[in-house]
Amino acid sequence: MKKYLLIIALLALIGSVVAYRMYNKPHVETAGSIADVVITPAELLAAYDQDEMKADSMYLDKIVQIEGIILKINEVENGGSISLDTGNPMSSIICEFENKADVANVKVGDQVKVKGFCTGKLMDIVLSRCSL
């Protein structure tokens, strides 16, 4: 019986250490990082339209650099997002920014270069934690 309690205590300790390290893992910023993939909005959309699982394996949770024309700007309380033209009126690339100041100096129609973490596709492809 003591042997089982010792094993359970040891597993709980290991689990606690792993959870603590994961919780305190440093946050990766896209502004100073090198992009894993450089692609156009139309190519990224085509990749997801052809084979979503393959595209996820290539782009999901990677830093993607994309250059395109702004279709729409959304500002929220603490951040904002921009939608980039893909050439398809049904889908766009949504780039989410953590700070409102990041989207303050751009306007609809501007050509921008954005880096962000690809989070996949629902109706639109979403890049999170973006930087210009």
C-alpha positions as CSV (number, residue, x, y, z in Angstrom):
1,M,0.0,0.0,0.0
2,K,2.8,2.4,0.8
3,K,4.4,1.6,-2.5
4,Y,1.3,2.8,-4.4
5,L,1.1,6.0,-2.3
6,L,4.7,6.7,-3.1
7,I,4.1,6.2,-6.8
8,I,1.0,8.4,-6.8
9,A,2.9,11.2,-4.9
10,L,5.8,11.0,-7.4
11,L,3.4,11.2,-10.4
12,A,1.7,14.2,-8.8
13,L,5.0,15.9,-8.2
14,I,6.1,15.3,-11.8
15,G,2.7,16.5,-13.1
16,S,3.0,19.7,-11.0
17,V,6.5,20.5,-12.3
18,V,5.4,20.0,-15.9
19,A,2.3,22.1,-15.5
20,Y,4.3,24.9,-13.8
21,R,6.9,24.9,-16.7
22,M,4.2,24.9,-19.3
23,Y,2.3,27.8,-17.6
24,N,5.5,29.9,-17.4
25,K,6.6,29.1,-20.9
26,P,7.8,32.3,-22.6
27,H,5.5,34.0,-25.2
28,V,7.0,34.0,-28.7
29,E,6.6,37.3,-30.5
30,T,6.3,37.5,-34.3
31,A,7.8,41.0,-34.6
32,G,11.4,39.9,-34.1
33,S,11.0,36.3,-35.4
34,I,11.9,34.9,-38.8
35,A,8.9,33.5,-40.7
36,D,8.6,29.8,-41.2
37,V,6.6,30.3,-44.4
38,V,6.3,33.2,-46.8
39,I,3.2,32.9,-49.0
40,T,0.6,35.1,-50.7
41,P,-3.0,35.2,-49.5
42,A,-4.3,33.5,-52.7
43,E,-1.7,30.6,-52.4
44,L,-2.6,30.1,-48.7
45,L,-6.3,30.0,-49.4
46,A,-5.8,27.6,-52.4
47,A,-3.7,25.3,-50.1
48,Y,-6.6,25.1,-47.6
49,D,-9.2,24.7,-50.3
50,Q,-7.4,21.8,-51.9
51,D,-6.5,19.8,-48.8
52,E,-7.2,21.2,-45.4
53,M,-5.4,18.5,-43.4
54,K,-2.3,18.9,-45.5
55,A,-2.4,22.6,-45.2
56,D,-2.8,22.4,-41.4
57,S,0.3,20.2,-41.3
58,M,2.3,22.8,-43.3
59,Y,1.0,26.0,-41.7
60,L,-0.8,25.4,-38.4
61,D,1.0,27.0,-35.4
62,K,3.8,28.2,-37.6
63,I,4.8,31.8,-38.2
64,V,3.4,32.8,-41.6
65,Q,4.4,35.9,-43.4
66,I,1.9,37.2,-45.9
67,E,1.7,40.3,-48.1
68,G,-1.7,41.6,-49.3
69,I,-4.2,44.4,-49.6
70,I,-6.4,45.4,-46.7
71,L,-10.1,44.8,-47.3
72,K,-11.4,45.7,-43.8
73,I,-10.1,46.9,-40.4
74,N,-11.8,46.0,-37.1
75,E,-10.8,47.7,-33.9
76,V,-11.8,46.3,-30.5
77,E,-11.1,47.6,-27.0
78,N,-7.5,46.3,-26.6
79,G,-6.6,45.1,-30.1
80,G,-7.8,44.8,-33.6
81,S,-7.7,42.8,-36.8
82,I,-7.4,43.3,-40.5
83,S,-8.8,41.3,-43.4
84,L,-6.6,40.7,-46.4
85,D,-7.8,40.1,-50.0
86,T,-7.4,36.6,-51.3
87,G,-9.1,37.1,-54.6
88,N,-12.1,35.1,-53.4
89,P,-15.1,37.2,-52.1
90,M,-16.2,34.3,-49.8
91,S,-12.9,34.0,-47.9
92,S,-10.2,36.3,-46.6
93,I,-7.2,36.1,-44.3
94,I,-7.9,37.6,-40.9
95,C,-4.9,38.9,-39.1
96,E,-5.5,39.5,-35.4
97,F,-3.3,42.0,-33.4
98,E,-3.0,42.2,-29.7
99,N,-2.5,46.0,-29.6
100,K,-4.8,48.6,-31.0
101,A,-1.8,50.8,-32.0
102,D,-0.7,48.1,-34.5
103,V,-3.7,48.7,-36.7
104,A,-3.9,52.5,-36.1
105,N,-1.5,53.5,-38.9
106,V,-3.0,51.4,-41.8
107,K,-6.1,52.0,-43.9
108,V,-8.3,50.0,-46.3
109,G,-6.5,49.5,-49.6
110,D,-3.0,49.6,-48.2
111,Q,-0.5,46.9,-49.2
112,V,0.9,45.4,-46.0
113,K,3.3,42.6,-45.0
114,V,2.1,40.7,-41.9
115,K,3.6,37.9,-39.8
116,G,1.4,35.8,-37.5
117,F,0.7,32.3,-36.2
118,C,-1.6,30.4,-38.4
119,T,-4.6,29.0,-36.4
120,G,-6.3,27.3,-39.4
121,K,-9.5,27.9,-41.4
122,L,-13.1,28.0,-40.7
123,M,-14.7,30.3,-43.3
124,D,-11.6,32.5,-43.3
125,I,-8.0,31.7,-42.5
126,V,-6.9,33.3,-39.2
127,L,-3.4,34.5,-38.2
128,S,-3.1,35.4,-34.5
129,R,-0.6,37.5,-32.5
130,C,0.3,39.3,-35.7
131,S,2.8,42.1,-36.4
132,L,3.4,44.4,-39.3
